[in-house]
Amino acid sequence: MAGLKADNLTCIKRDRVLFSGLSLSLKPGTLLHLRGPNGAGKTSLLRILSGLSTPESGQLYFDNASLHAGWEPLHQQLIYIGHKAGVNGALTALENLRFWSAQHHSDFDTDHCLTVLARLGLVGLEDVPVKMLSAGQQRRVALARLWLKKAIYWILDEPFTALDAEGINILEQHMQNHVSNGGAIITTSHQPLSDSAGPFTELYLEYNI
Ligand SMILES: Nc1ncnc2c1ncn2[C@@H]1O[C@H](COP(=O)(O)OP(=O)(O)OP(=O)(O)O)[C@@H](O)[C@H]1O
């Protein structure tokens, strides 16, 4: 079965079991909304699913192959955006996206990038060091990656942080388009998703003491 699968995961941080026996499956054409209170372990789970950290126990599979054998097949099809914008403040939006594309062995097309930045409401700000932009504008630069690399799997940690209502709507619509075109998304957010995000299932993490 195609997809990213987690089986019986346990995650422990500072002697606290954030979750145990957690299993999930993320298949193409689906959106999974990960919710739960502060400190429940949502970021920890997303980092495990993207290979940035390892669980205490449990198995991860991609297209039926254990990820113990290597993460490259998933990483070729993955965009991970963490809860920090992850942009270099000294570089402009265009420079950030060029750098990111090179890191991801993704073609960089300046005209396409400018179109994406315009879609994200950043006309006239393409050549400004990102540290001069507002928090929401910096978030928009970070999210532009979702328009640049063709990747089936998106792992998004609080992608709506600092976005205004229009920004939220643009991102939700892009998520819906991605899923209806066979993409797979797992995202956290403290606010509910609106209808613009399309159909989704919810996974709730409790705060374990
Ligand atoms: N590298 C680490 N070392 C020690 N403790 C950690 C580490 N990473 C996370 N934790 C702890 O694990 C718990 C869960 O953190 P995590 O960031 O996964 O929660 P979250 O559900 O994403 O929270 P929020 O909604 O606030 O973003 C927190 O108590 C945090 O302090």
Ligand as a Chemical Component Dictionary entry (heavy atoms), coordinates in Angstrom:
data_LIG
# 
_chem_comp.id                   LIG 
_chem_comp.type                 NON-POLYMER 
_chem_comp.pdbx_formal_charge   0 
_chem_comp.three_letter_code    LIG 
# 
loop_
_chem_comp_atom.comp_id 
_chem_comp_atom.atom_id 
_chem_comp_atom.alt_atom_id 
_chem_comp_atom.type_symbol 
_chem_comp_atom.charge 
_chem_comp_atom.model_Cartn_x 
_chem_comp_atom.model_Cartn_y 
_chem_comp_atom.model_Cartn_z 
_chem_comp_atom.pdbx_ordinal 
LIG N1  N1  N 0 14.721 17.919 22.230 1  
LIG C1  C1  C 0 13.976 17.906 23.343 2  
LIG N2  N2  N 0 14.528 17.689 24.535 3  
LIG C2  C2  C 0 13.779 17.657 25.648 4  
LIG N3  N3  N 0 12.450 17.828 25.677 5  
LIG C3  C3  C 0 11.855 18.049 24.505 6  
LIG C4  C4  C 0 12.571 18.096 23.280 7  
LIG N4  N4  N 0 11.691 18.322 22.277 8  
LIG C5  C5  C 0 10.485 18.422 22.857 9  
LIG N5  N5  N 0 10.575 18.250 24.190 10 
LIG C6  C6  C 0 9.480  18.277 25.139 11 
LIG O1  O1  O 0 8.469  17.418 24.636 12 
LIG C7  C7  C 0 7.184  17.971 24.908 13 
LIG C8  C8  C 0 6.392  18.000 23.625 14 
LIG O2  O2  O 0 6.927  18.997 22.772 15 
LIG P1  P1  P 0 6.337  19.238 21.318 16 
LIG O3  O3  O 0 7.055  20.407 20.767 17 
LIG O4  O4  O 0 6.362  17.975 20.569 18 
LIG O5  O5  O 0 4.814  19.607 21.664 19 
LIG P2  P2  P 0 3.666  20.209 20.747 20 
LIG O6  O6  O 0 2.453  19.326 20.919 21 
LIG O7  O7  O 0 4.152  20.409 19.379 22 
LIG O8  O8  O 0 3.386  21.577 21.451 23 
LIG P3  P3  P 0 2.900  23.042 20.911 24 
LIG O9  O9  O 0 1.433  22.944 20.670 25 
LIG O10 O10 O 0 3.222  23.934 22.067 26 
LIG O11 O11 O 0 3.713  23.367 19.704 27 
LIG C9  C9  C 0 7.403  19.327 25.533 28 
LIG O12 O12 O 0 7.184  19.225 26.915 29 
LIG C10 C10 C 0 8.851  19.648 25.230 30 
LIG O13 O13 O 0 9.460  20.386 26.279 31 
# 
loop_
_chem_comp_bond.comp_id 
_chem_comp_bond.atom_id_1 
_chem_comp_bond.atom_id_2 
_chem_comp_bond.value_order 
_chem_comp_bond.pdbx_ordinal 
LIG N1  C1  SING 1  
LIG C1  N2  SING 2  
LIG C1  C4  DOUB 3  
LIG N2  C2  DOUB 4  
LIG C2  N3  SING 5  
LIG N3  C3  DOUB 6  
LIG C3  C4  SING 7  
LIG C3  N5  SING 8  
LIG C4  N4  SING 9  
LIG N4  C5  DOUB 10 
LIG C5  N5  SING 11 
LIG N5  C6  SING 12 
LIG C6  O1  SING 13 
LIG C6  C10 SING 14 
LIG O1  C7  SING 15 
LIG C7  C8  SING 16 
LIG C7  C9  SING 17 
LIG C8  O2  SING 18 
LIG O2  P1  SING 19 
LIG P1  O3  DOUB 20 
LIG P1  O4  SING 21 
LIG P1  O5  SING 22 
LIG O5  P2  SING 23 
LIG P2  O6  DOUB 24 
LIG P2  O7  SING 25 
LIG P2  O8  SING 26 
LIG O8  P3  SING 27 
LIG P3  O9  DOUB 28 
LIG P3  O10 SING 29 
LIG P3  O11 SING 30 
LIG C9  O12 SING 31 
LIG C9  C10 SING 32 
LIG C10 O13 SING 33 
# 
